[in-house]
């Protein structure tokens, strides 16, 4: 015999299953949209490329698709004692050769959509700039974001709510001239400290071979992100994509105060890599 509480739980489970089935069916139905904008089929095609993953794909359905263009990885090696106090427990800072790494990743988002939905005009395309480091929890290495600046206020609000991430609204632009990208971001969000980034960047050579264990793979091949909720629980969102198509890069950084709100000064030349495109699927946030 099932009591009222059991009936409610069973009803919620049935509803989630029905919504998942509907989203899966709708995902197949929007394929013609992908014939116009190839982001839809290429995001989905990433599911056929899994041999490189450090752990299997999640059992449940993915929630969001994105395509990232003209992405620069700019990484600074720092003393761990500068970064470790900024990482909330129970996450552990991930180090390589006794150094912590702080990364800035300017890029353009395209093809942003929920599962079973096509990308919406204008809303699905905008510049984004992330400040991140690397952590591990429960045997799985991932990304910890200090900030994510985006040019679409609606995307900022949705990501804050859905993924508990520190997204902030910014006045941003990203323009290409040949292979060179001119990028500008000025944070205008009143809920956060002001931060600015202005730079030009682009690739300087052919695609790098995939060398397992290399520093560029250690930095880029991260298949989950972490946040910590108000109760101190580690939450994980799984990420999937093909191995990063990385190229060596050059950059002229004119203004960079993105790490200033952390009390961190970035000095010296960063390690640079460029990726023209990456098609990505993201799963819901769940307890790690």
N, C-alpha and C positions, 0 to 999 in steps of 0.2 A: 504494500500500500504506500502510495506516495503522498507526502504532506504538501501543504501550500508552498513551502520553500523549495522542495524538490521539484514541484511542477514548474515554478518560476525558472529554476535553473535549467530544467529540460527545455523549456520554451525558448530561453535565451540561446541555448546551444543549437537548437533547431533553426532559429532565426539566423545565427551566424553562418551555419552551413548553407542555408538557402541563399544568403547574400553572397557567399563565396562562389557558389555555383553560378549565380546570375552574373557576377563579375567575370568569371571565366568564360561564359558564353558570350558576353558582350565584348570581351577582349578579342575573340576570334572575329566577331562581326565588324570590328573597326579596321580590319586589315586593309580595305580599300583606301582608307585615309593614309595608310602607310605607303601606298603607291605614289602619293603626291609628296609627302614628307617621309623620307625613309627612316626617320627616327623610330617609328612604331615597330616595324619588323626587325630593325637592327637591335633595338633594346631586347626584344623577345628572343632573338637569335643567340644572344649571349648565354642563354640557358643551355645551349648545345656545347658550350666550351667550359668544362668544369674540371679537367684533369689537373689544372694548376692550383686549385684551391687547397688551403691548408686544412679545411674540414668540409664535410658534405653540405650541399645546399639545405636550407631549412625545409622542414616537411610541409609547412603551411604556405599559402599563396603570398607572393610579393604584393606590396601595396602601391608602390610608386615607381614610375620610369622617368629617367632624365637622360639627356645627352649633353656632354660637356665639351665645349670647343675652346681651342686656343688657351690651353691651361699651362701655366707656369708653376713648377715646383721650385720655390726658393727656400733653401734650408740653411739654418745656422746651427753649428754645433756649440753647445753651451755646457757650463758646469752644471751637473745635476742638482746641486744645492740651490741653484737659481729657480729651477722649475718645480722641483718636488713639493715645496710648500703650496704651490698653486693647484695641485692635484687633490681632489677630494677623496677621502677614504670611502670605500675599501679598494679603490683602484690603485695600482702600482705603476710608477713611472717605468717606461721601457727605455733601456739604455743600450747603446752600442759602443763597445770599446771604451767604456767609462764615461761616455758623453751622452747628454740629453740633446734632443733635436727639436727646434722650433721651426715650423714651416709656415710660409705665406703662399697661398694658392689663388691668384687671380684667374678668372676664366669667364666664359659666357655659358649660361644655361640655355638649352633648347629642348624642345620636346617634353617639357614638364607635364606630367599627367598622372592621374590616378589609374589604377588597374581597371580595364574595361572602358576607359574614357579616351577620347582623342585629345591631343594638345590644343589648348585654347589660343586663338590669336592674341598676340601682344602679351597676355598674362603669362604665357609659357616660355617667354624669351626675355632674358635680362642678364646683366653682369652680376657676378657674385665674387666675393673675396673672403677667404677663410684664414683664420689664424689657428694653428693646431699643433699638438704634440702627440706623443705616442705612449700608450699605456697597455697594460695587460691585466686580465682578471679571469680566474677560472681556467687558466691554461690557454686563453685565446688573446692574441695581440690585436689591438685596434687603435682607433683614433679618438683623441679627446679634443674637442673644440673649445677654444677660449672665446672666439667670436666668429660670427658669420654675417657679413654685410651684404645686403641685396638691394637692388633698385626697385623691386616691386613690393609695396607695402602689404598687399594681400598675401604674398608669399611669406613675408616676415611673420605676419600674424598666424598663418596656418602652421608654419614650422615650429613656432614657439608653442602652440597648443598641442600639435600632434606628436612632436618629438622632444619637447622640453629643451630645445637648443637655444643658445644665446644669440638669436638673430637680431640684427639691427638694420634700420632703414638708412640708406645712403643715397647721395646724389652721385651717379656713376655713369661712365661711358667707356666703351671699348671699341676702337676703330682699327681696321687693318689697312696697311699700305704695303702691298706685296705680302711678304712673310713676316713683316714687322707689325706688332700690335702696340698701339698706344692706349694706355689704360689709366683711368683716373677714378678715384673713389674718395668722397668726402662724407663722413658720417654726419647725418642730420637728425638722428634719433635722440630725442630729449631724455630717454631713459638710460643713456650710456655716456661715458666720457667720449669726447671728440677724438677722432682718429682719421688719418688721411694717408693715402697712398697714390703716388703718381710715378709712372714708369713706362718705359718702352722695352719690349722684349721680343724674341723670336728664336727660331732654331738656327743652329750653325753647322749642322752636319746631318748625315743619314741616320736612320733609326738604329738605336743601339741593340746589340744582341741581348737576349735574355740570359743573364748569368746569375744563377741561383746563389744566394748568399752575398751578392754584391750590395753595396750601400744603397744604390738607387732602387733596387728591388726591396730591400728592407724598409725603406722609407715609403714606397708607393704601394706595394701590394698588401693592403690592409682591407680586410673583408668584414669589418664591423666598426660601428661607432659606439661609444659609451657616454652615458650621462648618469648622474646620481640624483635620486629623487629626494623629496623633503623628509623622508623617513630614513635616509642614508642607505638606500638600496641601490646597487648597481643595476642599471638597465642597459640592454644591448639591442641595437638594430643591425641586423645582418645586411650586407651589401654584396652585390655580385656584378662582375664585369670580366671581360677577357683580360689577359695580361696587358699591362700598360704599354702602349706603343711610344716609347720614350726616345727623344733626340737630345743631343747636347744643345745648350742654349746660351745666349748672351742677354744681358739686361742692362739698361741704364736706369737706375733708381734715383729719381729726383727728390722725392719726398716719401718718407716712410716713418710714420708715428704709430703704426698699428700695434706694436708691442708696448707702447708707453703706458696704457692703462694697467698693464700687468706689473709695472715697475721694472721692466726688462729693457735694456739698451742693446740693440743689435749693431754690432761693429764688425768691420771686415767684409770681405766678399762672400756671399752665400754660394752654396752648391746649387747649380741651376740645371733643370731639365725641362723640356717642353713636350707637350702632347697635343697633337692637332685635334684629336677627337677620342672620346670614350663614351660608350653606351652603357648605361647603369640601371640596375634594378635594386630597389631598397625594400626591405621587409619592415613590418611594424615593430615598434619598440616594445620589448618584453623584459621581464626580470631575467638577469643573466644567471 
